């Protein structure tokens, strides 16, 4: 009887701790969004979103952040495409061509887990070294190299986890029909297709919000990025530079820029949840 009471007491304590954790995390999220909206909404305008910075924008004069919005979309879009084209074949190779449970398979996945957790500033330093070696200046290309290296582990590990959810019977039936390994892989890709889009959106969300990785490699420019070898502004860097200003109006614009970035991330999260729900229905 005392054993049952003890278990019930532990369960009640665990439930209370989980509730406190959930309330704390949710409250922190709403607090952050509330601060951004409270400080950013008074400064956001169509002029700010649709125009590039004019002379003295970072000391309180006219203009906007359109160059940073476009630069962020270019940077995140190109790097996500490259990371997807590189990451999906790697994930398929780890699951289809390497013996499962082997040392190579385990060590490879461990390596990508480590790469997944490395801070983005480390990727920035590595990419900067590569740029110096290749003679590439700080530009959109440098940022794409950095963010591609950063997002490849995200794509690989996400696709890898999706492939582990594929029923074994589906693989066996496909192979029993005489399909080659590559043909079987194409069947599995079709099965996890909604999940692949989820992985792409996750990588895109990480790419568009990164600042440390592009600080050394992308540079910064008030002009719209026309060519890949030109410096490009990004929203995170624009926010950083505006918050560094002692002028209240410029700091308010920083929160408005953060609000724009938050809305972009929110759209990505909503799309991710929609695709995740499609993946669940697909399995059923």
C-alpha positions in Angstrom: 0.0 0.0 0.0 2.8 2.4 0.9 4.5 1.5 -2.4 1.4 2.6 -4.3 1.2 5.9 -2.4 4.8 6.6 -3.0 4.4 6.0 -6.8 1.3 8.2 -6.9 3.2 10.9 -5.0 6.1 10.7 -7.5 3.6 10.9 -10.4 1.9 13.9 -8.9 5.3 15.7 -8.4 6.4 14.8 -11.9 3.1 16.2 -13.3 3.5 19.4 -11.3 7.1 19.9 -12.6 6.0 19.3 -16.2 3.2 21.8 -15.8 5.6 24.4 -14.4 8.1 23.7 -17.2 5.3 24.0 -19.8 4.0 27.3 -18.3 7.5 28.7 -18.0 8.4 27.9 -21.6 5.1 29.1 -23.0 5.2 32.3 -20.9 8.8 33.0 -22.0 7.7 32.7 -25.6 4.8 35.0 -25.2 7.0 37.5 -23.3 9.5 37.6 -26.1 6.9 38.0 -28.8 5.1 40.6 -26.6 8.3 42.7 -26.1 9.1 42.6 -29.8 5.5 43.6 -30.8 5.3 46.4 -28.1 8.7 47.9 -29.1 8.5 47.2 -32.8 5.0 47.9 -34.0 5.2 51.7 -33.6 8.2 51.7 -35.9 7.1 49.3 -38.6 5.7 50.7 -41.8 5.4 49.9 -45.5 8.2 52.3 -46.2 10.5 50.4 -43.9 9.6 47.0 -45.5 9.7 48.2 -49.1 12.7 50.5 -49.2 16.5 50.0 -48.9 18.4 52.1 -46.4 19.1 55.7 -47.5 22.1 57.7 -46.3 22.2 57.7 -42.5 19.5 55.0 -42.0 21.5 53.6 -39.1 21.6 57.0 -37.4 17.8 57.6 -37.6 17.3 58.9 -41.2 15.0 57.5 -43.9 14.9 54.2 -45.7 14.1 50.6 -44.8 15.3 47.0 -44.6 14.2 45.6 -47.9 17.8 44.9 -48.8 18.1 42.8 -45.6 14.9 40.9 -46.2 15.9 40.1 -49.8 19.4 39.2 -48.7 18.1 36.8 -46.0 15.8 35.1 -48.5 18.5 34.7 -51.1 21.0 33.4 -48.5 18.5 31.0 -46.8 17.0 29.8 -50.1 20.3 29.1 -51.9 21.9 27.4 -48.9 18.8 25.3 -48.2 18.7 24.1 -51.8 22.4 23.1 -51.7 22.0 21.5 -48.3 19.0 19.4 -49.6 20.8 18.3 -52.7 23.8 17.2 -50.7 22.0 16.0 -47.5 19.3 13.7 -49.1 21.9 11.4 -50.9 24.0 11.2 -47.8 21.0 10.1 -45.7 20.0 7.6 -48.4 23.5 6.2 -48.5 23.6 5.8 -44.7 20.3 3.9 -44.7 20.4 2.0 -48.0 24.0 1.2 -48.9 25.7 0.8 -45.6 25.1 -2.2 -43.4 22.8 -1.2 -40.5 24.5 -1.5 -37.1 28.0 -1.5 -38.6 30.7 0.7 -37.2 30.7 2.9 -40.2 27.0 3.5 -40.0 27.1 4.3 -36.2 30.2 6.5 -36.4 28.8 8.4 -39.4 25.5 9.2 -37.6 27.4 10.1 -34.5 29.5 12.5 -36.6 26.4 14.2 -38.0 25.0 14.5 -34.5 28.2 16.3 -33.4 28.1 18.5 -36.5 24.4 19.3 -35.7 25.4 20.7 -32.3 28.4 22.7 -33.3 27.8 26.5 -32.9 27.3 28.4 -36.1 30.3 30.8 -35.3 32.6 27.7 -35.7 31.1 27.1 -39.2 31.7 30.8 -39.9 35.3 30.5 -39.0 35.8 27.4 -41.1 34.0 28.9 -44.1 36.1 32.1 -43.7 39.3 30.0 -43.8 38.0 28.3 -47.0 37.2 31.7 -48.5 40.6 33.1 -47.8 42.2 29.9 -49.3 40.0 30.3 -52.4 40.4 34.0 -52.6 36.7 34.7 -52.1 35.8 38.0 -50.4 32.9 38.5 -47.9 29.8 38.1 -50.1 26.6 36.3 -50.6 28.6 33.4 -51.9 30.6 33.2 -48.6 27.4 33.3 -46.6 25.9 30.5 -48.8 29.0 28.3 -48.2 28.7 28.9 -44.4 25.0 28.3 -44.1 25.1 25.2 -46.4 27.7 23.7 -44.1 25.5 24.6 -41.1 22.3 23.1 -42.5 23.6 19.9 -44.1 23.6 18.0 -40.7 20.0 19.2 -40.1 18.8 17.7 -43.4 20.8 14.5 -43.0 19.7 13.7 -39.5 16.0 14.7 -40.2 15.8 12.5 -43.3 17.6 9.7 -41.5 15.0 9.7 -38.7 12.3 9.8 -41.3 13.7 6.8 -43.1 13.8 4.8 -39.8 10.0 5.2 -39.6 9.5 3.5 -42.9 7.9 0.0 -42.4 10.3 -2.8 -42.9 7.7 -4.6 -44.9 7.7 -1.9 -47.5 11.4 -2.4 -48.1 11.1 -6.1 -48.2 8.2 -6.1 -50.6 10.0 -3.7 -52.9 13.1 -5.8 -53.0 11.1 -9.0 -53.4 9.7 -7.6 -56.7 13.3 -7.4 -58.1 13.9 -3.7 -57.5 17.4 -2.5 -57.2 18.7 -0.6 -54.1 18.3 2.8 -55.9 14.7 1.9 -57.0 13.9 0.9 -53.5 15.3 4.3 -52.3 13.0 6.1 -54.7 10.0 4.3 -53.2 11.1 5.3 -49.7 11.6 8.9 -50.8 8.1 9.0 -52.2 6.8 7.6 -48.8 8.5 10.2 -46.7 7.9 13.1 -49.2 5.9 15.3 -46.8 8.6 14.8 -44.2 11.3 15.9 -46.6 9.6 19.2 -47.1 9.5 19.5 -43.3 13.2 19.0 -43.1 13.7 21.6 -45.8 11.6 24.1 -43.9 13.5 23.4 -40.7 16.8 24.0 -42.5 15.4 27.2 -44.0 14.3 28.5 -40.6 17.7 27.8 -39.1 19.4 29.5 -42.1 17.4 32.7 -42.2 17.8 33.3 -38.4 21.5 32.8 -38.1 23.8 35.7 -37.4 27.1 34.4 -36.0 27.8 32.2 -39.0 27.4 35.0 -41.6 29.1 37.8 -39.5 32.5 37.0 -41.0 31.5 35.7 -44.4 28.5 37.6 -45.9 29.6 41.2 -45.2 27.0 43.9 -45.2 25.7 46.3 -47.8 22.9 48.9 -48.1 22.4 47.9 -51.8 20.2 45.1 -53.1 22.3 41.9 -53.8 22.4 41.6 -57.6 25.3 39.1 -57.9 26.4 36.3 -55.7 29.9 37.7 -55.3 28.6 40.9 -53.8 28.2 41.6 -50.0 24.6 41.2 -48.8 22.7 42.4 -45.8 20.7 40.0 -43.7 17.9 40.6 -41.2 19.8 39.2 -38.2 22.8 41.5 -38.9 20.5 44.5 -39.6 18.9 43.9 -36.2 22.4 43.6 -34.5 23.7 46.8 -36.1 20.5 48.8 -35.2 20.5 47.6 -31.6 24.1 48.7 -31.3 23.0 52.3 -32.0 22.4 54.7 -29.0 19.6 56.4 -30.9 16.1 55.2 -29.6 14.4 55.4 -33.0 17.1 53.2 -34.6 16.7 50.7 -31.7 12.9 50.7 -32.3 13.5 49.9 -35.9 15.6 47.0 -34.7 12.6 45.6 -32.9 10.5 46.2 -36.0 13.0 44.2 -38.0 12.9 41.5 -35.4 9.1 41.4 -35.8 9.5 40.9 -39.6 11.9 38.1 -39.0 9.6 36.5 -36.4 6.7 36.6 -38.8 8.8 34.9 -41.5 9.8 32.2 -39.0 6.2 31.9 -37.8 5.1 31.2 -41.4 7.8 28.6 -41.7 6.7 26.9 -38.5 3.0 26.8 -39.6 4.0 25.2 -42.9 6.2 22.7 -41.0 3.2 21.7 -38.8 0.9 21.3 -41.9 3.5 19.1 -43.6 4.1 17.1 -40.5 0.3 16.4 -40.1 0.3 15.3 -43.8 3.2 12.9 -43.0 1.2 11.3 -40.2 -1.9 10.9 -42.4 0.3 9.5 -45.1 1.6 6.8 -42.7 -2.0 5.9 -41.7 
